[in-house]
Amino acid sequence: MKRIPMMLQLALILFCVMAIPMAILTWYSGGQILQNSESAIAESSLAGLNANRKLNENALNNLAQDAVRLAATNIFDRIRNFETFDELNGNYSNVNKAQAVLLELLNLNHRVNGVYSSYFYLEDSDYVISTDKGITMLERYESIDWTEEAFVGRRGISGVWYPRRLDSGVNVVSYVLPLNRLLTTTRGFLVVNIRESQIGDYLRTSEPGKHDYLLMGSDGAIISHNDKSLLLTDGRQQPHIEGILENSSKEGYSFHEARGERLIYTWSRSPQFGWWNVNIYSMDELMTKTHSLQSNIIVLTVMIIVAGTVLTVLLATWLSRPLRELVRAVRARSKNLVIGNKNELVFLDAAFRRMQDEEEGLYKLLHEREQDTRSLAIHNLLRGEVTKQIAEMFPNPYYVVAIVSIDQYRRYVSKTNPETRNYHRYLLIGKCESLFTDGIHARSVYHGEGCFAIVINYGPSELESHCEGIDRTLAMIRDSAAELLGHSVTIGVSSQATENDMIADRVAEAMEVIKHRMIEGSGGITYWRQEADQSKKYIYPTNSERRILNFLDIGDQGSIMKELELIRGEIQSVEYISYDNILFIYTQLVGVTIRHLRENNISTSRFFARRGNIYSAIASFDTLDELEQYLHDFFGEIVQYFTRSASEVNYGERIIRYLEENFSEEIVFEEMAKDIGISYSYMRKIVYELSGKSLIDYTNQLRIEKAKQLLLESKLNIGQIAFEVGYGNVQSFNRFFRKYEGMPPSSYKALKHGRTSEPESM
């Protein structure tokens, strides 16, 4: 900082003392002007927003009323008996009825501006009648699955409005009106799509300063916006919108700053639709005259302040004289304090800061020397690296290592966030160290994957009492950890060590002991013991494996569960069995089962996909209870799959046999499904999967095949054959015969008899 005379600084201070009150007064008066102006503009903007909202609602209500009036007519009853596209196009009369429906839909489009398209869907049919694609099959039209979501939460018999984007990329708001018994006996629904841009025209105003508009549904989804890329996104992501949606008032306004521009947000919620209408105006444009008046006030204030500057300078010169003389005296007595060419105030400030910096430097040096390096030393010790701090922390001759492991760690991680887990670690480490009595030195660190390592150092007195104090403390740690984490823990304790360089081996022992909870259960304290001939005690239930596969083939789930219980009993009866042996048993059972399914050409992906990696899941379990429950579910899903597959094959055989025996009769498919014991839709699905044809097509094909046989082998005329195979009149028989054979029955008979007679003539 260059030297600035103290007199000038004091002059600036006095100037500010005078200028600040005046500036505050100016700011307050200008603020009052702005506030009053903004309030008036806000009330006007809110009134305009309500007017636009009502205009939009009137237009949508008119469209909805027109749709209801159309549904109340009998126009849709004309086609309610045509469930398939082929039936609808069966003759000119049927097509004419469908064209009449299409004409009414076109008239409906013309009654309100901005309608993009409309269509009618007959329940359980395979076609739609639409103004944009005409009469077409359902599979060629856009998906109607969205209507299920639209009807969620619907009340009464009225239709619902649902914003969406068509396959063509056009954004619309669809009015979906399900036909009900009060309107007509026909089942289905009518959809009218009004363009989002038309709704935007209703919402836009001609007021100056317009910045933006927004129409959102009750869930916050954007229905209409001038930025089309934001349509159907979450409106809460837009600036300040979430505060509006959470506001308890149904209408109001608020002011916000955005990119240096002052904006006013006005909002109004529709009592009928529950939609949120939001308009955003630029206050800078609306308040140009007000800002000009405020600028004139500021200029006048500046002129008044400048007029008092001369008086301020004279007053500062008189007040600063004693302080300047003091600084000259300090400079003369402190020649070793080299601050540079600074003014008086800076000189005093720099001298004080230098003293403060020297004090802080000394404090940091002491703090660094006293800094606790315990955690780093403990981590190194667990890896087998002994540092010089270890002898200071552990003066006693004996050591044990305890590993505190959080049970079902993956579940614990899924229920807690990283911040909570870090806090738990901090508290648990403190608990692990503070609960030990005097004379026992314990240090704890986080060892990863939900495990905490405690190095316990004790003397001969504790050894003589067989470490009873350590045992009690570990029990207290277990109970405190369960209360703190809301989750049980298992503690594994190593054997005794007499040298600190043996700690790494004791860590491995304690980690191995933790695995014993697979048999002994969670929440316990287990101590290391050396087992003899561990490598020889390796078991695998070969007979159980074979029996489980046999029970699986016959679908005997109960016997499979009994075999799993026998395996568990065999594991628990062995004097010693390793954790790896247990994992091998169950992973081998799963692997053999999957291989058996694939050898029988059964795709495992359909019922194993949601389970992820099965082997990783097995390795993640802590106890036999969890592992056995998982295998219960595993084999249960396979048995259920076999049961479902067998039932579908049985139903299919019954359906086909029924059709082959009764195709010449008039079959009511709904009654047929009830007799078999399944739903009509499920029966259609089974027939399609078996034959690749619909129920009607499969039945007609059986009739035509029988008719072809009668044409060639009997002397019945066309009318008699039609009645014999189940057709009520010759016209229907001729139409279906031509559909499946490409020619009328008479031509088919003549063609076949002609081919038969040619060899005789030769």
C-alpha positions in Angstrom: 0.0 0.0 0.0 1.4 3.4 -1.0 1.8 6.0 1.7 -1.5 7.9 2.2 -1.3 10.7 4.9 -3.3 9.9 8.0 -4.9 13.2 7.7 -6.4 12.2 4.4 -7.6 8.9 5.8 -9.3 10.7 8.7 -10.9 13.1 6.2 -12.3 10.1 4.4 -13.7 8.7 7.6 -15.4 11.9 8.5 -16.7 12.2 5.0 -18.2 8.7 5.3 -19.8 9.7 8.6 -21.6 12.4 6.9 -22.2 10.6 3.6 -23.6 7.3 4.9 -26.6 8.7 6.8 -27.6 10.7 3.7 -27.0 7.7 1.4 -29.2 5.6 3.7 -31.9 8.2 3.6 -31.7 8.3 -0.2 -31.8 4.5 -0.4 -34.8 4.4 1.9 -36.8 6.9 0.1 -35.9 5.3 -3.3 -36.8 1.9 -1.9 -40.2 3.1 -0.8 -40.9 4.5 -4.2 -39.8 1.2 -5.8 -41.8 -0.8 -3.3 -45.0 1.1 -3.9 -44.5 1.0 -7.6 -43.7 -2.7 -7.6 -46.7 -3.5 -5.5 -49.1 -1.8 -7.9 -47.4 -3.5 -10.9 -47.6 -6.9 -9.2 -51.3 -6.6 -8.4 -52.0 -5.7 -12.1 -49.8 -8.5 -13.3 -51.6 -11.0 -11.1 -55.0 -9.8 -12.3 -53.8 -10.4 -15.9 -52.5 -13.8 -15.1 -55.9 -14.8 -13.6 -57.7 -13.5 -16.7 -55.4 -15.6 -19.0 -55.9 -18.6 -16.7 -59.6 -18.4 -16.9 -59.4 -18.0 -20.7 -57.4 -21.2 -20.9 -59.7 -23.1 -18.6 -62.8 -22.0 -20.5 -61.3 -23.2 -23.8 -60.3 -26.6 -22.2 -63.8 -26.9 -20.5 -65.5 -26.3 -23.9 -63.4 -29.0 -25.5 -64.2 -31.4 -22.6 -67.9 -30.6 -22.9 -67.9 -31.3 -26.6 -66.1 -34.6 -26.0 -68.8 -35.6 -23.4 -71.6 -34.6 -25.7 -70.1 -36.7 -28.5 -69.7 -39.7 -26.1 -73.4 -39.3 -25.1 -74.5 -39.9 -28.7 -75.0 -43.4 -30.1 -72.2 -42.9 -32.6 -69.8 -45.3 -30.9 -72.5 -48.0 -30.3 -72.4 -48.7 -34.0 -68.9 -50.3 -33.8 -69.0 -51.8 -30.3 -69.4 -55.4 -31.7 -66.3 -55.2 -33.9 -63.4 -56.2 -31.7 -60.9 -56.8 -34.5 -59.7 -54.7 -37.4 -60.6 -57.5 -39.8 -64.2 -57.5 -38.6 -64.4 -53.8 -39.0 -63.3 -54.1 -42.6 -65.4 -57.2 -43.2 -68.0 -55.4 -45.4 -68.9 -52.0 -46.7 -71.5 -51.4 -43.9 -69.0 -51.9 -41.2 -66.5 -49.5 -42.8 -69.3 -47.0 -43.3 -70.0 -47.1 -39.6 -66.4 -46.5 -38.7 -66.2 -43.7 -41.2 -69.1 -42.0 -39.4 -67.2 -42.2 -36.2 -64.1 -40.7 -37.9 -66.3 -37.8 -39.3 -67.6 -37.0 -35.8 -64.0 -36.9 -34.5 -63.0 -34.5 -37.3 -66.0 -32.3 -36.4 -64.8 -32.3 -32.8 -61.4 -31.2 -33.8 -62.8 -28.1 -35.6 -64.8 -26.8 -32.6 -61.8 -25.6 -30.6 -58.7 -24.0 -32.0 -55.4 -25.8 -31.7 -56.7 -29.4 -31.6 -53.9 -31.6 -33.1 -55.8 -34.9 -33.3 -58.3 -37.1 -31.6 -59.0 -40.8 -31.6 -61.4 -43.5 -30.2 -60.3 -46.8 -28.8 -62.8 -49.6 -28.3 -62.0 -51.7 -25.2 -60.3 -55.1 -26.0 -60.1 -54.2 -29.7 -57.0 -54.2 -31.9 -57.6 -51.0 -33.8 -58.2 -47.2 -33.2 -60.1 -44.6 -35.2 -58.1 -41.5 -35.3 -58.1 -38.1 -37.2 -54.4 -38.2 -37.9 -54.0 -41.8 -39.2 -57.6 -42.8 -39.9 -58.8 -46.3 -39.1 -55.7 -48.3 -38.3 -54.6 -51.3 -36.3 -53.5 -50.6 -32.7 -50.0 -51.9 -33.3 -49.5 -49.3 -36.0 -50.6 -46.5 -33.9 -48.8 -44.8 -31.0 -48.8 -46.7 -27.7 -51.9 -46.2 -25.5 -50.2 -47.5 -22.3 -49.9 -44.0 -21.0 -53.6 -43.9 -20.4 -53.2 -46.2 -17.4 -50.9 -43.6 -15.7 -53.4 -40.8 -16.7 -56.3 -42.6 -14.9 -54.3 -43.0 -11.7 -56.0 -40.9 -9.0 -59.0 -40.2 -11.2 -62.3 -39.4 -9.4 -65.8 -39.6 -10.6 -66.8 -40.3 -14.2 -65.3 -37.2 -15.9 -62.2 -37.3 -18.1 -58.7 -36.3 -17.2 -56.1 -33.9 -18.8 -52.7 -35.4 -19.3 -49.6 -33.6 -20.8 -47.4 -35.7 -23.0 -45.2 -35.8 -26.2 -46.5 -37.7 -29.2 -44.3 -40.1 -31.2 -44.2 -37.4 -33.9 -42.5 -35.1 -31.4 -45.5 -32.7 -31.0 -46.2 -31.7 -27.4 -49.9 -31.9 -26.5 -52.2 -31.9 -23.6 -54.6 -34.9 -24.0 -58.1 -35.1 -22.7 -58.9 -38.7 -22.0 -62.6 -39.5 -21.5 -63.5 -43.1 -20.6 -67.0 -44.1 -21.7 -69.2 -45.1 -18.8 -72.7 -46.4 -18.3 -74.2 -43.0 -17.8 -73.1 -42.0 -21.3 -73.3 -45.2 -23.4 -73.2 -48.9 -23.2 -70.0 -49.0 -25.3 -66.7 -49.5 -23.4 -63.6 -47.7 -24.4 -62.2 -44.2 -24.2 -62.0 -41.0 -26.3 -58.8 -39.0 -26.5 -58.5 -35.4 -27.8 -55.0 -33.9 -28.2 -54.8 -30.1 -28.0 -51.4 -28.6 -29.0 -49.3 -27.2 -26.2 -48.6 -24.2 -28.4 -52.3 -23.3 -28.4 -52.3 -23.3 -24.6 -49.2 -21.1 -24.7 -51.2 -18.6 -26.9 -53.8 -18.4 -24.2 -51.3 -17.8 -21.4 -49.1 -15.2 -23.2 -50.0 -11.6 -22.7 -49.3 -8.4 -24.6 -48.2 -6.5 -21.5 -44.7 -4.7 -21.8 -41.8 -6.3 -20.0 -43.0 -9.9 -20.4 -40.2 -12.2 -19.7 -41.5 -15.8 -19.4 -44.6 -17.9 -18.7 -45.0 -21.4 -17.2 -47.9 -23.8 -16.8 -47.3 -26.8 -14.4 -49.4 -29.7 -13.3 -50.2 -30.4 -9.7 -47.1 -32.6 -9.4 -44.8 -29.8 -10.7 -44.4 -31.2 -14.3 -44.1 -28.5 -16.9 -47.1 -28.5 -19.3 -46.5 -25.4 -21.3 -43.4 -23.1 -21.6 -41.9 -20.8 -24.1 -38.7 -23.0 -24.0 -40.0 -26.2 -25.6 -37.0 -28.2 -24.4 -38.3 -27.9 -20.8 -41.7 -29.5 -21.5 -42.6 -32.4 -19.3 -39.6 -31.9 -17.0 -39.8 -31.2 -13.3 -40.6 -27.5 -12.8 -39.0 -27.5 -9.4 -35.7 -27.5 -11.1 -36.4 -24.0 -12.4 -35.2 -21.0 -10.3 -37.6 -20.1 -7.5 -40.4 -22.4 -8.7 -40.1 -24.9 -5.8 -40.8 -22.1 -3.3 -44.0 -21.3 -5.2 -45.2 -24.9 -5.3 -44.6 -25.2 -1.5 -46.5 -21.9 -0.8 -49.8 -22.4 0.9 -51.5 -19.5 -0.9 -53.3 -20.2 -4.1 -52.1 -17.0 -5.8 -49.6 -14.3 -5.1 -46.3 -12.8 -6.3 -42.7 -12.5 -5.3 -39.5 -10.7 -6.5 -36.2 -12.3 -7.3 -32.8 -11.4 -8.9 -31.5 -13.4 -11.8 -28.3 -12.5 -13.8 -28.4 -8.9 -12.7 -32.1 -8.5 -13.7 -34.9 -8.0 -11.2 -37.9 -10.3 -11.9 -41.4 -10.5 -10.6 -43.0 -14.0 -10.3 -46.8 -14.0 -10.3 -48.7 -17.3 -9.7 -52.2 -18.6 -9.6 -53.4 -22.1 -9.0 -56.4 -23.4 -10.9 -59.1 -24.6 -8.4 -60.6 -26.8 -11.1 -57.5 -28.5 -12.6 -55.0 -28.0 -9.8 -52.5 -26.6 -12.4 -50.0 -23.8 -11.5 -50.0 -20.8 -13.8 -46.8 -18.7 -13.4 -45.8 -15.5 -15.3 -42.3 -13.9 -15.0 -41.9 -10.2 -15.8 -38.8 -8.1 -16.0 -39.3 -5.3 -13.4 -36.4 -3.3 -15.0 -38.5 -2.9 -18.1 -41.8 -2.2 -16.3 -40.2 0.5 -14.0 -38.2 2.6 -16.4 -39.8 5.9 -15.2 -39.5 4.9 -11.6 -35.7 4.3 -12.0 -35.3 7.6 -13.7 -36.9 9.4 -10.7 -34.6 7.5 -8.4 -31.5 8.5 -10.4 -32.4 12.2 -10.1 -32.7 11.8 -6.3 -29.2 10.1 -6.2 -27.6 12.9 -8.2 -29.0 15.5 -5.9 -27.7 13.6 -2.9 -24.2 13.4 -4.4 -24.2 17.2 -4.9 -25.1 17.7 -1.3 -22.3 15.4 -0.2 -19.6 17.1 -2.3 -20.6 20.5 -0.8 -19.6 19.2 2.6 -16.3 17.8 1.6 -14.3 21.0 2.2 -15.5 21.3 5.8 -14.6 17.6 6.3 -11.0 18.1 5.2 -10.4 21.0 7.5 -11.9 19.1 10.4 -9.7 16.0 9.7 -6.5 18.1 9.7 -7.2 19.5 13.1 -8.2 16.1 14.6 -5.2 14.1 13.2 -2.4 16.2 14.6 -1.9 14.4 18.0 -1.8 11.0 16.4 0.8 12.0 13.8 3.1 13.2 16.6 2.7 9.8 18.4 3.8 7.9 15.3 6.8 10.1 14.8 7.9 9.3 18.4 7.5 5.5 17.8 9.5 5.6 14.6 12.4 7.3 16.4 12.5 4.8 19.3 12.1 1.6 17.1 14.7 2.0 14.4 15.1 -1.8 14.0 11.4 -2.1 13.0 11.6 -1.7 9.3 8.0 -1.4 7.9 8.7 0.7 4.8 7.3 4.0 3.7 3.9 3.6 5.2 1.6 6.2 6.7 1.0 6.5 10.4 -2.0 4.1 10.8 -0.5 1.5 8.5 2.8 1.7 10.5 1.0 0.9 13.8 -1.0 -1.9 12.2 2.0 -3.5 10.6 3.9 -3.5 13.9 1.1 -5.2 15.6 0.7 -7.8 12.9 4.3 -8.7 13.0 4.1 -9.5 16.7 0.9 -11.6 16.1 2.6 -13.6 13.3 5.6 -14.4 15.4 3.2 -15.6 18.2 1.2 -17.8 15.8 4.4 -19.3 14.3 5.6 -20.3 17.7 2.2 -21.9 18.5 2.2 -23.9 15.3 5.7 -25.2 16.0 4.6 -26.4 19.4 1.4 -27.9 18.0 3.3 -29.8 15.3 5.6 -31.3 17.8 2.7 -32.3 20.0 0.5 -33.5 17.2 -0.9 -37.0 17.7 0.6 -39.5 15.3 -1.2 -42.5 16.9 -3.5 -43.4 14.0 -0.7 -43.6 11.5 1.5 -45.6 13.9 -1.3 -48.1 14.6 -2.0 -48.6 10.9 1.7 -49.3 10.3 1.7 -51.7 13.2 -1.2 -53.7 11.8 0.8 -54.1 8.6 3.8 -55.3 10.5 5.8 -52.0 10.5 6.9 -51.0 14.0 7.6 -47.3 14.5 9.2 -45.5 17.4 5.8 -44.2 18.7 4.7 -47.8 19.4 6.9 -48.3 22.5 5.5 -45.1 24.0 1.9 -46.0 23.4 2.3 -49.7 24.5 4.7 -50.1 27.4 3.3 -53.4 28.7 4.7 -56.8 27.5 1.5 -58.6 26.3 -0.8 -57.9 23.3 -4.1 -59.1 21.9 -5.9 -57.8 18.8 -9.7 -57.5 18.7 -11.6 -57.0 15.5 -15.1 -55.4 15.9 -17.1 -56.2 12.7 -20.5 -54.7 11.8 -22.9 -57.6 11.1 -24.7 -57.5 7.7 -22.5 -54.6 6.7 -24.1 -54.2 3.3 -27.5 -53.6 4.9 -25.9 -51.1 7.3 -24.4 -49.2 4.4 -27.7 -49.2 2.5 -29.5 -47.6 5.6 -26.9 -44.9 6.4 -25.2 -42.1 4.3 -21.4 -41.6 4.2 -21.5 -38.7 6.7 -23.4 -40.7 9.2 -21.0 -43.6 8.8 -18.0 -41.4 9.3 -19.6 -40.0 12.5 -20.3 -43.5 13.8 -16.6 -44.4 13.2 -15.5 -41.4 15.2 -17.7 -42.3 18.1 -17.0 -46.0 18.1 -13.3 -45.5 18.0 -13.6 -43.2 21.0 -15.7 -45.8 22.8 -13.3 -48.6 22.1 -10.5 -46.7 23.8 -12.3 -45.0 26.7 -13.9 -48.1 28.2 -10.7 -49.9 29.1 -9.5 -49.6 32.7 -6.3 -48.0 33.9 -3.3 -50.2 33.3 -4.6 -51.5 30.0 -3.5 -49.5 26.9 -5.8 -49.8 24.0 -5.7 -48.0 20.6 -8.4 -48.4 17.9 -8.5 -47.6 14.2 -10.9 -48.2 11.3 -9.7 -51.3 9.4 -12.1 -51.1 6.4 -15.3 -53.0 5.3 -17.1 -52.3 8.5 -14.2 -53.6 10.7 -12.5 -51.8 13.6 -9.1 -53.1 14.9 -8.3 -52.7 18.6 -4.7 -53.3 19.8 -4.9 -54.1 23.5 -1.7 -53.9 25.6 -1.7 -55.3 29.2 0.7 -56.4 32.0 1.2 -59.4 34.2 -1.6 -58.5 36.6 -4.2 -58.7 33.8 -2.6 -61.9 32.6 -2.9 -63.5 36.1 -6.7 -62.7 36.2 -7.0 -64.5 32.8 -7.9 -61.2 31.1 -11.3 -60.9 32.8 -11.1 -57.1 32.7 -10.5 -57.2 28.9 -13.5 -59.7 28.5 -15.8 -57.4 30.4 -14.7 -54.4 28.4 -15.2 -56.1 25.1 -18.7 -57.1 26.1 -19.4 -53.4 27.0 -18.0 -52.4 23.6 -20.3 -54.8 21.8 -23.4 -53.5 23.6 -22.4 -49.8 23.2 -21.7 -50.4 19.5 -25.1 -52.0 19.0 -26.8 -49.1 20.7 -24.7 -46.5 18.8 -25.1 -48.0 15.3 -28.6 -49.5 15.7 -26.9 -52.6 14.3 -25.3 -55.6 16.0 -21.5 -56.3 15.9 -19.4 -59.4 16.2 -16.0 -59.3 18.0 -13.2 -61.7 17.1 -10.2 -61.8 19.6 -6.8 -63.2 18.6 -4.3 -65.2 20.7 -1.8 -63.5 22.9 1.4 -61.9 21.5 4.5 -61.0 23.5 6.2 -58.9 20.8 4.8 -56.0 18.8 6.1 -57.3 15.6 3.7 -60.3 16.0 0.6 -57.9 15.7 0.1 -58.5 12.0 -0.3 -62.2 12.5 -2.7 -61.6 15.3 -4.8 -59.3 13.1 -5.1 -62.3 10.6 -6.2 -64.5 13.5 -8.9 -62.1 14.7 -10.2 -61.7 11.1 -10.4 -65.4 10.7 -12.3 -65.7 14.0 -14.9 -63.2 12.7 -15.9 -65.7 10.1 -17.1 -68.2 12.8 -20.3 -66.1 13.1 -21.4 -68.1 10.0 -22.1 -71.0 12.4 -22.3 -69.4 15.8 -24.5 -66.4 14.8 -24.1 -62.6 14.9 -23.5 -60.4 17.9 -21.1 -62.6 19.8 -17.5 -62.5 21.0 -15.3 -65.3 19.7 -11.8 -66.1 20.8 -9.1 -67.7 18.7 -8.3 -71.4 19.3 -5.9 -73.5 17.3 -7.7 -76.5 15.8 -5.8 -79.7 15.0 -5.9 -81.2 11.5 -8.1 -78.5 10.1 -7.2 -79.4 6.5 -8.6 -82.9 6.8 -12.0 -81.8 8.0 -13.5 -81.0 4.6 -17.0 -82.1 3.8 -19.4 -82.0 0.9 -23.0 -83.5 0.8 -22.9 -85.4 -2.4 -26.0 -87.4 -1.7 -28.0 -84.3 -0.8 -26.9 -82.7 -4.0 -28.3 -85.6 -6.1 -31.6 -85.8 -4.1 -32.1 -82.0 -4.4 -31.9 -82.3 -8.2 -34.4 -85.2 -8.2 -36.8 -83.3 -6.0 -36.4 -80.2 -8.2 -37.4 -82.2 -11.3 -40.7 -83.3 -9.7 -41.3 -79.9 -8.1 -41.2 -81.2 -4.5 -40.2 -78.0 -2.7 -40.8 -79.4 0.8 -38.3 -82.2 0.3 -35.7 -79.7 -1.0 -36.2 -77.6 2.2 -35.7 -80.8 4.3 -32.5 -81.6 2.5 -31.2 -78.0 3.1 -31.9 -78.5 6.8 -30.0 -81.8 6.8 -27.0 -80.1 5.2 -27.1 -77.4 7.9 -27.3 -80.1 10.6 -24.3 -81.9 9.1 -22.3 -78.6 9.1 -23.2 -77.8 12.7 -22.4 -81.4 13.8 -18.9 -81.3 12.6 -16.3 -80.5 15.3 -14.6 -78.0 13.1 -15.5 -76.7 9.7 -13.9 -73.7 8.0 -15.7 -70.7 6.5 -14.4 -71.6 3.1 -15.7 -75.1 3.4 -19.2 -73.7 4.1 -19.1 -71.3 1.1 -17.9 -74.1 -1.1 -20.9 -76.3 -0.1 -23.5 -73.8 -1.0 -21.9 -72.3 -4.1 -21.4 -75.8 -5.4 -25.1 -76.6 -4.8 -26.1 -73.4 -6.7 -23.7 -74.2 -9.5 -24.9 -77.7 -10.0 -28.5 -76.6 -10.0 -27.9 -73.9 -12.7 -26.0 -76.5 -14.8 -28.8 -79.0 -14.4 -31.3 -76.4 -15.6 -29.3 -75.5 -18.6 -28.8 -79.1 -19.5 -32.6 -79.4 -19.6 -32.8 -76.3 -22.0 -34.3 -74.1 -19.3 -33.3 -70.4 -19.5 -32.1 -69.3 -16.1 -32.1 -65.6 -16.9 -35.9 -65.2 -16.5 -35.9 -66.0 -12.8 -32.3 -65.2 -11.8 -31.8 -61.9 -13.5 -33.1 -59.7 -10.7 -30.8 -61.6 -8.2 -27.6 -60.2 -9.7 -24.5 -62.2 -9.1 -25.7 -65.2 -7.0 -22.2 -66.2 -5.9 -21.4 -62.7 -4.6 -24.7 -62.7 -2.7 -23.8 -66.0 -1.0 -20.4 -64.7 0.0 -21.9 -61.6 1.6 -24.0 -63.4 4.2 -22.8 -63.6 7.8 -24.8 -66.4 9.2 -26.3 -69.8 8.2 -29.8 -68.4 8.9 -29.4 -65.8 6.2 -27.7 -68.2 3.8 -30.4 -70.9 4.2 -33.2 -68.3 3.8 -31.6 -67.2 0.5 -31.5 -70.8 -0.8 -35.1 -71.3 0.3 -36.1 -68.4 -2.0 -33.7 -69.6 -4.7 -35.1 -73.1 -5.0 -38.7 -71.8 -4.4 -38.6 -69.6 -7.5 -37.4 -72.6 -9.6 -40.2 -74.8 -8.4 -42.8 -72.0 -8.9 -41.5 -71.6 -12.5 -41.9 -75.3 -13.2 -45.4 -75.3 -11.7 -46.5 -72.3 -13.9 -45.0 -73.9 -17.0 -46.9 -77.2 -16.4 -50.2 -75.4 -15.8 -49.9 -73.5 -19.1 -49.2 -76.6 -21.1 -52.2 -78.3 -19.4 -54.5 -75.4 -20.1 -53.3 -75.2 -23.7 -54.1 -78.9 -24.4 -57.6 -78.4 -22.9 -58.3 -75.3 -25.0 -57.2 -76.9 -28.3 -59.1 -80.1 -27.6 -62.3 -78.0 -26.9 -62.0 -76.0 -30.1 -61.3 -79.1 -32.2 -64.4 -80.8 -30.8 -66.8 -77.8 -30.8 -65.7 -75.6 -33.7 -68.8 -76.3 -35.7 -71.0 -74.9 -32.8 -71.5 -71.2 -31.8 -68.7 -70.8 -29.2 -69.0 -68.0 -26.6 -65.3 -67.6 -25.7 -66.0 -65.9 -22.3 -68.1 -68.8 -21.2 -65.5 -71.3 -22.6 -62.8 -69.6 -20.4 -65.0 -69.9 -17.3 -65.6 -73.6 -18.0 -61.8 -74.1 -18.3 -61.1 -72.0 -15.1 -59.1 -69.2 -16.5 -59.7 -65.6 -17.7 -60.6 -64.8 -21.3 -57.5 -62.7 -21.8 -55.2 -65.5 -20.5 -56.9 -68.0 -22.8 -56.3 -65.7 -25.8 -52.6 -65.5 -24.7 -52.2 -69.3 -24.5 -53.8 -69.9 -27.9 -51.6 -67.3 -29.5 -48.4 -68.7 -28.0 -49.3 -72.3 -29.1 -50.6 -71.5 -32.6 -49.4 -68.1 -33.5 -53.1 -67.1 -34.2 -55.9 -65.4 -32.4 -58.8 -67.4 -31.0 -61.1 -66.3 -33.9 -58.5 -67.1 -36.6 -57.7 -70.5 -35.1 -61.5 -71.4 -34.9 -62.2 -70.2 -38.4 -59.1 -72.2 -39.7 -60.6 -75.4 -38.2 -63.9 -74.7 -39.9 -62.3 -74.0 -43.3 -60.2 -77.2 -43.1 -63.3 -79.2 -42.3 -65.2 -77.4 -45.2 -62.4 -78.3 -47.6 -62.7 -81.9 -46.7 -66.5 -81.9 -47.2 -66.2 -80.1 -50.5 -64.0 -82.9 -51.9 -65.5 -86.0 -50.1 -69.2 -85.3 -49.7 -72.1 -84.5 -52.0 -73.4 -81.6 -49.8 -74.0 -78.2 -51.5 -72.3 -75.0 -50.4 -75.1 -73.9 -48.1 -75.2 -77.3 -46.3 -71.4 -77.3 -45.9 -71.6 -73.8 -44.4 -74.1 -74.9 -41.8 -72.2 -78.1 -41.1 -69.0 -76.3 -40.2 -70.7 -73.6 -38.0 -71.5 -70.6 -40.3 -75.0 -69.2 -40.1 -75.1 -68.1 -43.7 -73.4 -68.7 -47.1 -72.1 -65.1 -47.3 -70.0 -65.5 -44.1 -68.8 -68.9 -45.2 -67.7 -67.5 -48.6 -66.0 -64.5 -47.0 -63.9 -66.5 -44.6 -63.1 -69.2 -47.2 -61.8 -66.5 -49.6 -59.8 -65.0 -46.7 -58.0 -68.2 -45.9 -57.8 -69.9 -49.3 -57.8 -66.9 -51.7 -60.8 -68.2 -53.7 -64.5 -69.0 -53.1 -65.6 -72.5 -52.2 -66.9 -73.3 -55.6 -63.7 -72.4 -57.3 -61.7 -74.5 -54.9 -63.9 -77.5 -55.5 -63.7 -77.1 -59.2 -59.9 -76.7 -59.1 -59.4 -79.8 -57.0 -61.8 -82.0 -59.0 -60.2 -80.8 -62.2 -56.7 -81.9 -61.0 -58.1 -85.2 -59.9 -59.7 -86.0 -63.2 -56.7 -85.1 -65.5 -54.8 -88.4 -64.9 -57.9 -90.4 -65.8 -58.3 -88.6 -69.1 -54.8 -89.3 -70.0 
